[in-house]
Amino acid sequence: MYQFISKANLPTAHGNFVIHAFENEHGQEHILLSHGLPCDDSNVIPLIRIHSECLTGDAFGSLKCDCGPQLNSAMKQIIAHGCGAILYLRQEGRGIGLVNKIRAYALQDEGCDTLEANLKLGLPADARTYEMCEVMLQSVGIKKAKLLTNNPNKVSGLQELGIDIVERVPLIVGVNPHNSEYLEVKGEKMGHFIAMSSDKV
């Protein structure tokens, strides 16, 4: 059971957001950043991003992934759009946790790709779930949205919760020589839309 705890204003380098805190019965915390909600124009559909926590990318600027650039780009795009939200889910390393992610990094240093490393550790390729998004989106009145993502599982995950995703908006940023293979694995082995334009869904 996820519940709303508190909210506060959060000025950022990209613009002003409201930060909302949520918690489940086990004390696990998730964050929603909102801007301009509810939308001033009822014809404007909110732009949202589900972003899984990535300490190495979001905070330390790791070039092994595209997470930090994706988060910053999503914040900028939501400010420019005028209304929307980022659901910052505490699911480090696609849900395997920070320490296991570092163990997977070590195997990648030895030649494994990101998927092979997880499987070699006996971990799932992607352990993330999205049920907490329902309560988070309900709290800010979002029933219909455009979703910033390259991951089809996020689209279907929200649709299964009854959220009307009218458009998938691609988020191809932060590509560099250190993560090109990582992005190829996302596209070829995990079904992400890495080189496609936005789709109506």
CORWOSUL-V266520 format. One record per run of one state. SS is the DSSP state (@ for helix, = for strand, . for the rest). FROM is the first residue (numbers start at 1). TO is the last residue. If there is no record, write none. Layout:
SS:FROM:TO, SS:FROM:TO
This chain:
.:1:2, =:3:12, .:13:14, =:15:23, .:24:28, =:29:35, .:36:45, =:46:52, .:53:54, @:55:59, .:60:66, @:67:81, .:82:83, =:84:89, .:90:91, @:92:95, .:96:97, @:98:109, .:110:113, @:114:120, .:121:131, @:132:139, .:140:143, =:144:148, .:149:151, @:152:160, .:161:163, =:164:169, .:170:179, @:180:190, .:191:198, =:199:200, .:201:201
